[in-house]
């Protein structure tokens, strides 16, 4: 393994540990909201790049993920 590869691997591991530590401080609702948003964004991005189209059911998934994030990370009384 080259020096650059070792450095990249060390940086990646440090980032992973920092993310895990942050996720461990979050509620289950917050962690689930983040996971759902990641899954929906990945899925809809793939759909758009492969077919150049987006199904209405995907729009519903995006909306659900948006509200999941909004509810898990309320930053205002209005939302």
PDB file of N, CA, C and O in Angstrom:
ATOM      1  N   UNK A   1       0.845  -1.167   0.000  1.00  0.00           N
ATOM      2  CA  UNK A   1       0.000   0.000   0.000  1.00  0.00           C
ATOM      3  C   UNK A   1       0.902   1.244   0.000  1.00  0.00           C
ATOM      4  O   UNK A   1       1.856   1.346   0.771  1.00  0.00           O
ATOM      5  N   UNK A   2       0.570   2.169  -0.878  1.00  0.00           N
ATOM      6  CA  UNK A   2       1.381   3.379  -0.984  1.00  0.00           C
ATOM      7  C   UNK A   2       1.087   4.331   0.182  1.00  0.00           C
ATOM      8  O   UNK A   2       0.110   4.169   0.912  1.00  0.00           O
ATOM      9  N   UNK A   3       1.951   5.307   0.326  1.00  0.00           N
ATOM     10  CA  UNK A   3       1.785   6.307   1.384  1.00  0.00           C
ATOM     11  C   UNK A   3       0.464   7.059   1.199  1.00  0.00           C
ATOM     12  O   UNK A   3      -0.242   7.344   2.166  1.00  0.00           O
ATOM     13  N   UNK A   4       0.150   7.368  -0.033  1.00  0.00           N
ATOM     14  CA  UNK A   4      -1.095   8.083  -0.331  1.00  0.00           C
ATOM     15  C   UNK A   4      -2.314   7.237   0.029  1.00  0.00           C
ATOM     16  O   UNK A   4      -3.280   7.743   0.602  1.00  0.00           O
ATOM     17  N   UNK A   5      -2.267   5.967  -0.303  1.00  0.00           N
ATOM     18  CA  UNK A   5      -3.375   5.061   0.025  1.00  0.00           C
ATOM     19  C   UNK A   5      -3.552   4.936   1.532  1.00  0.00           C
ATOM     20  O   UNK A   5      -4.677   4.923   2.032  1.00  0.00           O
ATOM     21  N   UNK A   6      -2.431   4.844   2.259  1.00  0.00           N
ATOM     22  CA  UNK A   6      -2.491   4.760   3.715  1.00  0.00           C
ATOM     23  C   UNK A   6      -3.096   6.034   4.301  1.00  0.00           C
ATOM     24  O   UNK A   6      -3.905   5.979   5.227  1.00  0.00           O
ATOM     25  N   UNK A   7      -2.696   7.176   3.752  1.00  0.00           N
ATOM     26  CA  UNK A   7      -3.227   8.446   4.234  1.00  0.00           C
ATOM     27  C   UNK A   7      -4.727   8.526   3.975  1.00  0.00           C
ATOM     28  O   UNK A   7      -5.493   8.931   4.849  1.00  0.00           O
ATOM     29  N   UNK A   8      -5.143   8.135   2.764  1.00  0.00           N
ATOM     30  CA  UNK A   8      -6.553   8.154   2.419  1.00  0.00           C
ATOM     31  C   UNK A   8      -7.342   7.236   3.355  1.00  0.00           C
ATOM     32  O   UNK A   8      -8.414   7.603   3.836  1.00  0.00           O
ATOM     33  N   UNK A   9      -6.808   6.048   3.606  1.00  0.00           N
ATOM     34  CA  UNK A   9      -7.485   5.081   4.470  1.00  0.00           C
ATOM     35  C   UNK A   9      -7.597   5.629   5.896  1.00  0.00           C
ATOM     36  O   UNK A   9      -8.639   5.473   6.533  1.00  0.00           O
ATOM     37  N   UNK A  10      -6.547   6.262   6.399  1.00  0.00           N
ATOM     38  CA  UNK A  10      -6.566   6.839   7.746  1.00  0.00           C
ATOM     39  C   UNK A  10      -7.587   7.977   7.834  1.00  0.00           C
ATOM     40  O   UNK A  10      -8.315   8.092   8.820  1.00  0.00           O
ATOM     41  N   UNK A  11      -7.632   8.811   6.798  1.00  0.00           N
ATOM     42  CA  UNK A  11      -8.604   9.913   6.784  1.00  0.00           C
ATOM     43  C   UNK A  11     -10.030   9.385   6.728  1.00  0.00           C
ATOM     44  O   UNK A  11     -10.921   9.895   7.407  1.00  0.00           O
ATOM     45  N   UNK A  12     -10.229   8.373   5.923  1.00  0.00           N
ATOM     46  CA  UNK A  12     -11.565   7.761   5.794  1.00  0.00           C
ATOM     47  C   UNK A  12     -12.008   7.148   7.130  1.00  0.00           C
ATOM     48  O   UNK A  12     -13.161   7.302   7.531  1.00  0.00           O
ATOM     49  N   UNK A  13     -11.102   6.462   7.807  1.00  0.00           N
ATOM     50  CA  UNK A  13     -11.405   5.853   9.096  1.00  0.00           C
ATOM     51  C   UNK A  13     -11.711   6.925  10.144  1.00  0.00           C
ATOM     52  O   UNK A  13     -12.634   6.760  10.942  1.00  0.00           O
ATOM     53  N   UNK A  14     -10.956   8.008  10.150  1.00  0.00           N
ATOM     54  CA  UNK A  14     -11.192   9.101  11.093  1.00  0.00           C
ATOM     55  C   UNK A  14     -12.558   9.737  10.851  1.00  0.00           C
ATOM     56  O   UNK A  14     -13.274  10.058  11.799  1.00  0.00           O
ATOM     57  N   UNK A  15     -12.916   9.918   9.581  1.00  0.00           N
ATOM     58  CA  UNK A  15     -14.227  10.486   9.239  1.00  0.00           C
ATOM     59  C   UNK A  15     -15.347   9.544   9.675  1.00  0.00           C
ATOM     60  O   UNK A  15     -16.358   9.984  10.223  1.00  0.00           O
ATOM     61  N   UNK A  16     -15.161   8.252   9.431  1.00  0.00           N
ATOM     62  CA  UNK A  16     -16.154   7.252   9.833  1.00  0.00           C
ATOM     63  C   UNK A  16     -16.357   7.280  11.346  1.00  0.00           C
ATOM     64  O   UNK A  16     -17.494   7.263  11.817  1.00  0.00           O
ATOM     65  N   UNK A  17     -15.265   7.322  12.111  1.00  0.00           N
ATOM     66  CA  UNK A  17     -15.358   7.348  13.575  1.00  0.00           C
ATOM     67  C   UNK A  17     -16.062   8.609  14.054  1.00  0.00           C
ATOM     68  O   UNK A  17     -16.872   8.551  14.980  1.00  0.00           O
ATOM     69  N   UNK A  18     -15.765   9.745  13.438  1.00  0.00           N
ATOM     70  CA  UNK A  18     -16.413  11.003  13.816  1.00  0.00           C
ATOM     71  C   UNK A  18     -17.906  10.945  13.515  1.00  0.00           C
ATOM     72  O   UNK A  18     -18.722  11.387  14.323  1.00  0.00           O
ATOM     73  N   UNK A  19     -18.263  10.403  12.355  1.00  0.00           N
ATOM     74  CA  UNK A  19     -19.683  10.270  11.995  1.00  0.00           C
ATOM     75  C   UNK A  19     -20.404   9.335  12.955  1.00  0.00           C
ATOM     76  O   UNK A  19     -21.520   9.620  13.387  1.00  0.00           O
ATOM     77  N   UNK A  20     -19.764   8.222  13.285  1.00  0.00           N
ATOM     78  CA  UNK A  20     -20.384   7.259  14.202  1.00  0.00           C
ATOM     79  C   UNK A  20     -20.596   7.887  15.570  1.00  0.00           C
ATOM     80  O   UNK A  20     -21.645   7.698  16.187  1.00  0.00           O
ATOM     81  N   UNK A  21     -19.614   8.626  16.041  1.00  0.00           N
ATOM     82  CA  UNK A  21     -19.733   9.292  17.337  1.00  0.00           C
ATOM     83  C   UNK A  21     -20.904  10.278  17.323  1.00  0.00           C
ATOM     84  O   UNK A  21     -21.673  10.345  18.281  1.00  0.00           O
ATOM     85  N   UNK A  22     -21.035  11.038  16.243  1.00  0.00           N
ATOM     86  CA  UNK A  22     -22.138  11.986  16.119  1.00  0.00           C
ATOM     87  C   UNK A  22     -23.479  11.264  16.058  1.00  0.00           C
ATOM     88  O   UNK A  22     -24.430  11.662  16.731  1.00  0.00           O
ATOM     89  N   UNK A  23     -23.557  10.206  15.257  1.00  0.00           N
ATOM     90  CA  UNK A  23     -24.803   9.451  15.136  1.00  0.00           C
ATOM     91  C   UNK A  23     -25.216   8.832  16.470  1.00  0.00           C
ATOM     92  O   UNK A  23     -26.407   8.726  16.762  1.00  0.00           O
ATOM     93  N   UNK A  24     -24.242   8.424  17.275  1.00  0.00           N
ATOM     94  CA  UNK A  24     -24.546   7.833  18.579  1.00  0.00           C
ATOM     95  C   UNK A  24     -25.185   8.847  19.526  1.00  0.00           C
ATOM     96  O   UNK A  24     -25.866   8.454  20.473  1.00  0.00           O
ATOM     97  N   UNK A  25     -24.980  10.138  19.289  1.00  0.00           N
ATOM     98  CA  UNK A  25     -25.590  11.168  20.143  1.00  0.00           C
ATOM     99  C   UNK A  25     -27.012  11.504  19.709  1.00  0.00           C
ATOM    100  O   UNK A  25     -27.738  12.184  20.435  1.00  0.00           O
ATOM    101  N   UNK A  26     -27.413  11.035  18.536  1.00  0.00           N
ATOM    102  CA  UNK A  26     -28.739  11.354  17.994  1.00  0.00           C
ATOM    103  C   UNK A  26     -29.780  10.357  18.474  1.00  0.00           C
ATOM    104  O   UNK A  26     -29.466   9.240  18.883  1.00  0.00           O
ATOM    105  N   UNK A  27     -31.024  10.797  18.410  1.00  0.00           N
ATOM    106  CA  UNK A  27     -32.128   9.904  18.750  1.00  0.00           C
ATOM    107  C   UNK A  27     -32.329   8.898  17.615  1.00  0.00           C
ATOM    108  O   UNK A  27     -31.845   9.093  16.501  1.00  0.00           O
ATOM    109  N   UNK A  28     -33.042   7.835  17.915  1.00  0.00           N
ATOM    110  CA  UNK A  28     -33.327   6.829  16.891  1.00  0.00           C
ATOM    111  C   UNK A  28     -34.121   7.448  15.740  1.00  0.00           C
ATOM    112  O   UNK A  28     -33.897   7.112  14.577  1.00  0.00           O
ATOM    113  N   UNK A  29     -35.044   8.348  16.065  1.00  0.00           N
ATOM    114  CA  UNK A  29     -35.837   9.030  15.037  1.00  0.00           C
ATOM    115  C   UNK A  29     -34.928   9.826  14.094  1.00  0.00           C
ATOM    116  O   UNK A  29     -35.126   9.812  12.879  1.00  0.00           O
ATOM    117  N   UNK A  30     -33.947  10.508  14.649  1.00  0.00           N
ATOM    118  CA  UNK A  30     -33.029  11.293  13.829  1.00  0.00           C
ATOM    119  C   UNK A  30     -32.172  10.393  12.944  1.00  0.00           C
ATOM    120  O   UNK A  30     -31.983  10.676  11.761  1.00  0.00           O
ATOM    121  N   UNK A  31     -31.654   9.309  13.520  1.00  0.00           N
ATOM    122  CA  UNK A  31     -30.846   8.380  12.719  1.00  0.00           C
ATOM    123  C   UNK A  31     -31.669   7.763  11.593  1.00  0.00           C
ATOM    124  O   UNK A  31     -31.189   7.638  10.466  1.00  0.00           O
ATOM    125  N   UNK A  32     -32.902   7.378  11.894  1.00  0.00           N
ATOM    126  CA  UNK A  32     -33.771   6.790  10.875  1.00  0.00           C
ATOM    127  C   UNK A  32     -34.103   7.794   9.780  1.00  0.00           C
ATOM    128  O   UNK A  32     -34.160   7.433   8.605  1.00  0.00           O
ATOM    129  N   UNK A  33     -34.321   9.046  10.155  1.00  0.00           N
ATOM    130  CA  UNK A  33     -34.628  10.088   9.169  1.00  0.00           C
ATOM    131  C   UNK A  33     -33.452  10.288   8.222  1.00  0.00           C
ATOM    132  O   UNK A  33     -33.644  10.434   7.015  1.00  0.00           O
ATOM    133  N   UNK A  34     -32.247  10.296   8.755  1.00  0.00           N
ATOM    134  CA  UNK A  34     -31.056  10.447   7.915  1.00  0.00           C
ATOM    135  C   UNK A  34     -30.909   9.256   6.980  1.00  0.00           C
ATOM    136  O   UNK A  34     -30.634   9.433   5.794  1.00  0.00           O
ATOM    137  N   UNK A  35     -31.088   8.047   7.498  1.00  0.00           N
ATOM    138  CA  UNK A  35     -30.960   6.842   6.668  1.00  0.00           C
ATOM    139  C   UNK A  35     -32.007   6.839   5.556  1.00  0.00           C
ATOM    140  O   UNK A  35     -31.695   6.535   4.405  1.00  0.00           O
ATOM    141  N   UNK A  36     -33.260   7.183   5.904  1.00  0.00           N
ATOM    142  CA  UNK A  36     -34.316   7.211   4.892  1.00  0.00           C
ATOM    143  C   UNK A  36     -33.985   8.235   3.803  1.00  0.00           C
ATOM    144  O   UNK A  36     -34.145   7.952   2.616  1.00  0.00           O
ATOM    145  N   UNK A  37     -33.529   9.413   4.202  1.00  0.00           N
ATOM    146  CA  UNK A  37     -33.181  10.445   3.221  1.00  0.00           C
ATOM    147  C   UNK A  37     -32.045   9.979   2.317  1.00  0.00           C
ATOM    148  O   UNK A  37     -32.095  10.190   1.106  1.00  0.00           O
ATOM    149  N   UNK A  38     -31.028   9.350   2.888  1.00  0.00           N
ATOM    150  CA  UNK A  38     -29.919   8.837   2.080  1.00  0.00           C
ATOM    151  C   UNK A  38     -30.422   7.797   1.076  1.00  0.00           C
ATOM    152  O   UNK A  38     -30.070   7.839  -0.103  1.00  0.00           O
ATOM    153  N   UNK A  39     -31.245   6.868   1.555  1.00  0.00           N
ATOM    154  CA  UNK A  39     -31.762   5.807   0.678  1.00  0.00           C
ATOM    155  C   UNK A  39     -32.609   6.379  -0.455  1.00  0.00           C
ATOM    156  O   UNK A  39     -32.464   5.979  -1.610  1.00  0.00           O
ATOM    157  N   UNK A  40     -33.497   7.320  -0.117  1.00  0.00           N
ATOM    158  CA  UNK A  40     -34.377   7.913  -1.123  1.00  0.00           C
ATOM    159  C   UNK A  40     -33.576   8.723  -2.131  1.00  0.00           C
ATOM    160  O   UNK A  40     -33.817   8.627  -3.334  1.00  0.00           O
ATOM    161  N   UNK A  41     -32.632   9.515  -1.655  1.00  0.00           N
ATOM    162  CA  UNK A  41     -31.814  10.313  -2.576  1.00  0.00           C
ATOM    163  C   UNK A  41     -31.007   9.420  -3.508  1.00  0.00           C
ATOM    164  O   UNK A  41     -30.904   9.702  -4.702  1.00  0.00           O
ATOM    165  N   UNK A  42     -30.435   8.348  -2.974  1.00  0.00           N
ATOM    166  CA  UNK A  42     -29.654   7.413  -3.800  1.00  0.00           C
ATOM    167  C   UNK A  42     -30.554   6.764  -4.859  1.00  0.00           C
ATOM    168  O   UNK A  42     -30.194   6.693  -6.034  1.00  0.00           O
ATOM    169  N   UNK A  43     -31.703   6.303  -4.435  1.00  0.00           N
ATOM    170  CA  UNK A  43     -32.622   5.620  -5.337  1.00  0.00           C
ATOM    171  C   UNK A  43     -33.143   6.556  -6.429  1.00  0.00           C
ATOM    172  O   UNK A  43     -33.146   6.194  -7.605  1.00  0.00           O
ATOM    173  N   UNK A  44     -33.580   7.743  -6.048  1.00  0.00           N
ATOM    174  CA  UNK A  44     -34.125   8.661  -7.048  1.00  0.00           C
ATOM    175  C   UNK A  44     -33.033   9.194  -7.970  1.00  0.00           C
ATOM    176  O   UNK A  44     -33.277   9.405  -9.157  1.00  0.00           O
ATOM    177  N   UNK A  45     -31.834   9.413  -7.438  1.00  0.00           N
ATOM    178  CA  UNK A  45     -30.717   9.840  -8.291  1.00  0.00           C
ATOM    179  C   UNK A  45     -30.428   8.780  -9.355  1.00  0.00           C
ATOM    180  O   UNK A  45     -30.241   9.104 -10.528  1.00  0.00           O
ATOM    181  N   UNK A  46     -30.392   7.519  -8.938  1.00  0.00           N
ATOM    182  CA  UNK A  46     -30.148   6.424  -9.893  1.00  0.00           C
ATOM    183  C   UNK A  46     -31.243   6.366 -10.940  1.00  0.00           C
ATOM    184  O   UNK A  46     -30.966   6.161 -12.122  1.00  0.00           O
ATOM    185  N   UNK A  47     -32.490   6.546 -10.514  1.00  0.00           N
ATOM    186  CA  UNK A  47     -33.616   6.511 -11.451  1.00  0.00           C
ATOM    187  C   UNK A  47     -33.481   7.627 -12.480  1.00  0.00           C
ATOM    188  O   UNK A  47     -33.675   7.403 -13.674  1.00  0.00           O
ATOM    189  N   UNK A  48     -33.153   8.812 -12.021  1.00  0.00           N
ATOM    190  CA  UNK A  48     -33.034   9.945 -12.941  1.00  0.00           C
ATOM    191  C   UNK A  48     -31.876   9.745 -13.917  1.00  0.00           C
ATOM    192  O   UNK A  48     -32.025  10.006 -15.111  1.00  0.00           O
ATOM    193  N   UNK A  49     -30.729   9.287 -13.426  1.00  0.00           N
ATOM    194  CA  UNK A  49     -29.574   9.136 -14.316  1.00  0.00           C
ATOM    195  C   UNK A  49     -29.745   7.980 -15.300  1.00  0.00           C
ATOM    196  O   UNK A  49     -29.227   8.035 -16.415  1.00  0.00           O
ATOM    197  N   UNK A  50     -30.461   6.943 -14.898  1.00  0.00           N
ATOM    198  CA  UNK A  50     -30.633   5.785 -15.776  1.00  0.00           C
ATOM    199  C   UNK A  50     -31.749   5.985 -16.794  1.00  0.00           C
ATOM    200  O   UNK A  50     -31.611   5.590 -17.952  1.00  0.00           O
ATOM    201  N   UNK A  51     -32.854   6.597 -16.369  1.00  0.00           N
ATOM    202  CA  UNK A  51     -34.020   6.677 -17.251  1.00  0.00           C
ATOM    203  C   UNK A  51     -34.347   8.095 -17.695  1.00  0.00           C
ATOM    204  O   UNK A  51     -35.191   8.291 -18.570  1.00  0.00           O
ATOM    205  N   UNK A  52     -33.693   9.076 -17.107  1.00  0.00           N
ATOM    206  CA  UNK A  52     -34.001  10.485 -17.373  1.00  0.00           C
ATOM    207  C   UNK A  52     -35.470  10.770 -17.095  1.00  0.00           C
ATOM    208  O   UNK A  52     -36.108  11.569 -17.780  1.00  0.00           O
ATOM    209  N   UNK A  53     -35.987  10.100 -16.080  1.00  0.00           N
ATOM    210  CA  UNK A  53     -37.383  10.248 -15.690  1.00  0.00           C
ATOM    211  C   UNK A  53     -37.481   9.990 -14.194  1.00  0.00           C
ATOM    212  O   UNK A  53     -36.574   9.423 -13.585  1.00  0.00           O
ATOM    213  N   UNK A  54     -38.575  10.408 -13.625  1.00  0.00           N
ATOM    214  CA  UNK A  54     -38.820  10.199 -12.198  1.00  0.00           C
ATOM    215  C   UNK A  54     -40.288   9.849 -12.018  1.00  0.00           C
ATOM    216  O   UNK A  54     -41.163  10.563 -12.508  1.00  0.00           O
ATOM    217  N   UNK A  55     -40.560   8.762 -11.322  1.00  0.00           N
ATOM    218  CA  UNK A  55     -41.934   8.338 -11.092  1.00  0.00           C
ATOM    219  C   UNK A  55     -42.591   9.167  -9.996  1.00  0.00           C
ATOM    220  O   UNK A  55     -41.914   9.691  -9.111  1.00  0.00           O
ATOM    221  N   UNK A  56     -43.891   9.281 -10.059  1.00  0.00           N
ATOM    222  CA  UNK A  56     -44.620  10.014  -9.019  1.00  0.00           C
ATOM    223  C   UNK A  56     -44.431   9.347  -7.661  1.00  0.00           C
ATOM    224  O   UNK A  56     -44.417  10.037  -6.642  1.00  0.00           O
ATOM    225  N   UNK A  57     -44.288   8.037  -7.620  1.00  0.00           N
ATOM    226  CA  UNK A  57     -44.051   7.351  -6.349  1.00  0.00           C
ATOM    227  C   UNK A  57     -42.720   7.794  -5.742  1.00  0.00           C
ATOM    228  O   UNK A  57     -42.583   7.839  -4.520  1.00  0.00           O
ATOM    229  N   UNK A  58     -41.743   8.121  -6.584  1.00  0.00           N
ATOM    230  CA  UNK A  58     -40.468   8.623  -6.085  1.00  0.00           C
ATOM    231  C   UNK A  58     -40.637  10.011  -5.462  1.00  0.00           C
ATOM    232  O   UNK A  58     -39.988  10.338  -4.468  1.00  0.00           O
ATOM    233  N   UNK A  59     -41.505  10.814  -6.050  1.00  0.00           N
ATOM    234  CA  UNK A  59     -41.790  12.140  -5.485  1.00  0.00           C
ATOM    235  C   UNK A  59     -42.384  11.970  -4.091  1.00  0.00           C
ATOM    236  O   UNK A  59     -42.045  12.722  -3.177  1.00  0.00           O
ATOM    237  N   UNK A  60     -43.262  10.991  -3.922  1.00  0.00           N
ATOM    238  CA  UNK A  60     -43.838  10.709  -2.604  1.00  0.00           C
ATOM    239  C   UNK A  60     -42.778  10.279  -1.601  1.00  0.00           C
ATOM    240  O   UNK A  60     -42.841  10.651  -0.430  1.00  0.00           O
ATOM    241  N   UNK A  61     -41.810   9.503  -2.052  1.00  0.00           N
ATOM    242  CA  UNK A  61     -40.724   9.075  -1.163  1.00  0.00           C
ATOM    243  C   UNK A  61     -39.856  10.259  -0.758  1.00  0.00           C
ATOM    244  O   UNK A  61     -39.423  10.362   0.389  1.00  0.00           O
ATOM    245  N   UNK A  62     -39.606  11.158  -1.720  1.00  0.00           N
ATOM    246  CA  UNK A  62     -38.829  12.361  -1.409  1.00  0.00           C
ATOM    247  C   UNK A  62     -39.574  13.208  -0.383  1.00  0.00           C
ATOM    248  O   UNK A  62     -38.972  13.713   0.565  1.00  0.00           O
ATOM    249  N   UNK A  63     -40.868  13.363  -0.568  1.00  0.00           N
ATOM    250  CA  UNK A  63     -41.683  14.141   0.370  1.00  0.00           C
ATOM    251  C   UNK A  63     -41.651  13.513   1.760  1.00  0.00           C
ATOM    252  O   UNK A  63     -41.506  14.219   2.758  1.00  0.00           O
ATOM    253  N   UNK A  64     -41.785  12.206   1.827  1.00  0.00           N
ATOM    254  CA  UNK A  64     -41.750  11.503   3.109  1.00  0.00           C
ATOM    255  C   UNK A  64     -40.402  11.695   3.806  1.00  0.00           C
ATOM    256  O   UNK A  64     -40.351  11.937   5.012  1.00  0.00           O
ATOM    257  N   UNK A  65     -39.325  11.589   3.052  1.00  0.00           N
ATOM    258  CA  UNK A  65     -37.991  11.782   3.622  1.00  0.00           C
ATOM    259  C   UNK A  65     -37.811  13.218   4.099  1.00  0.00           C
ATOM    260  O   UNK A  65     -37.214  13.457   5.149  1.00  0.00           O
ATOM    261  N   UNK A  66     -38.324  14.170   3.330  1.00  0.00           N
ATOM    262  CA  UNK A  66     -38.225  15.574   3.708  1.00  0.00           C
ATOM    263  C   UNK A  66     -38.927  15.832   5.036  1.00  0.00           C
ATOM    264  O   UNK A  66     -38.374  16.486   5.920  1.00  0.00           O
ATOM    265  N   UNK A  67     -40.148  15.317   5.172  1.00  0.00           N
ATOM    266  CA  UNK A  67     -40.872  15.509   6.422  1.00  0.00           C
ATOM    267  C   UNK A  67     -40.236  14.732   7.574  1.00  0.00           C
ATOM    268  O   UNK A  67     -40.287  15.176   8.721  1.00  0.00           O
ATOM    269  N   UNK A  68     -39.643  13.588   7.281  1.00  0.00           N
ATOM    270  CA  UNK A  68     -38.935  12.834   8.316  1.00  0.00           C
ATOM    271  C   UNK A  68     -37.776  13.631   8.881  1.00  0.00           C
ATOM    272  O   UNK A  68     -37.587  13.690  10.096  1.00  0.00           O
ATOM    273  N   UNK A  69     -37.001  14.246   7.997  1.00  0.00           N
ATOM    274  CA  UNK A  69     -35.886  15.098   8.427  1.00  0.00           C
ATOM    275  C   UNK A  69     -36.423  16.309   9.186  1.00  0.00           C
ATOM    276  O   UNK A  69     -35.903  16.674  10.240  1.00  0.00           O
ATOM    277  N   UNK A  70     -37.463  16.923   8.642  1.00  0.00           N
ATOM    278  CA  UNK A  70     -38.045  18.115   9.271  1.00  0.00           C
ATOM    279  C   UNK A  70     -38.541  17.807  10.681  1.00  0.00           C
ATOM    280  O   UNK A  70     -38.318  18.593  11.602  1.00  0.00           O
ATOM    281  N   UNK A  71     -39.205  16.682  10.853  1.00  0.00           N
ATOM    282  CA  UNK A  71     -39.742  16.320  12.171  1.00  0.00           C
ATOM    283  C   UNK A  71     -38.645  15.901  13.152  1.00  0.00           C
ATOM    284  O   UNK A  71     -38.740  16.171  14.349  1.00  0.00           O
ATOM    285  N   UNK A  72     -37.624  15.254  12.647  1.00  0.00           N
ATOM    286  CA  UNK A  72     -36.553  14.774  13.525  1.00  0.00           C
ATOM    287  C   UNK A  72     -35.607  15.891  13.944  1.00  0.00           C
ATOM    288  O   UNK A  72     -34.985  15.815  15.003  1.00  0.00           O
ATOM    289  N   UNK A  73     -35.498  16.930  13.116  1.00  0.00           N
ATOM    290  CA  UNK A  73     -34.559  18.017  13.380  1.00  0.00           C
ATOM    291  C   UNK A  73     -35.281  19.369  13.386  1.00  0.00           C
ATOM    292  O   UNK A  73     -34.868  20.306  12.702  1.00  0.00           O
ATOM    293  N   UNK A  74     -36.344  19.454  14.153  1.00  0.00           N
ATOM    294  CA  UNK A  74     -37.102  20.711  14.227  1.00  0.00           C
ATOM    295  C   UNK A  74     -36.194  21.827  14.720  1.00  0.00           C
ATOM    296  O   UNK A  74     -35.537  21.705  15.754  1.00  0.00           O
ATOM    297  N   UNK A  75     -36.171  22.908  13.966  1.00  0.00           N
ATOM    298  CA  UNK A  75     -35.353  24.051  14.352  1.00  0.00           C
ATOM    299  C   UNK A  75     -36.216  25.295  14.542  1.00  0.00           C
ATOM    300  O   UNK A  75     -35.700  26.382  14.801  1.00  0.00           O
ATOM    301  N   UNK A  76     -37.520  25.132  14.413  1.00  0.00           N
ATOM    302  CA  UNK A  76     -38.430  26.258  14.570  1.00  0.00           C
ATOM    303  C   UNK A  76     -39.781  25.734  15.032  1.00  0.00           C
ATOM    304  O   UNK A  76     -40.149  24.599  14.730  1.00  0.00           O
ATOM    305  N   UNK A  77     -40.509  26.550  15.753  1.00  0.00           N
ATOM    306  CA  UNK A  77     -41.850  26.157  16.184  1.00  0.00           C
ATOM    307  C   UNK A  77     -42.806  26.042  15.009  1.00  0.00           C
ATOM    308  O   UNK A  77     -43.822  25.353  15.098  1.00  0.00           O
ATOM    309  N   UNK A  78     -42.487  26.716  13.906  1.00  0.00           N
ATOM    310  CA  UNK A  78     -43.371  26.732  12.744  1.00  0.00           C
ATOM    311  C   UNK A  78     -43.259  25.465  11.914  1.00  0.00           C
ATOM    312  O   UNK A  78     -44.104  25.221  11.052  1.00  0.00           O
ATOM    313  N   UNK A  79     -42.229  24.648  12.154  1.00  0.00           N
ATOM    314  CA  UNK A  79     -42.042  23.447  11.332  1.00  0.00           C
ATOM    315  C   UNK A  79     -42.015  22.231  12.189  1.00  0.00           C
ATOM    316  O   UNK A  79     -41.866  21.120  11.681  1.00  0.00           O
TER     317      UNK A  79
END
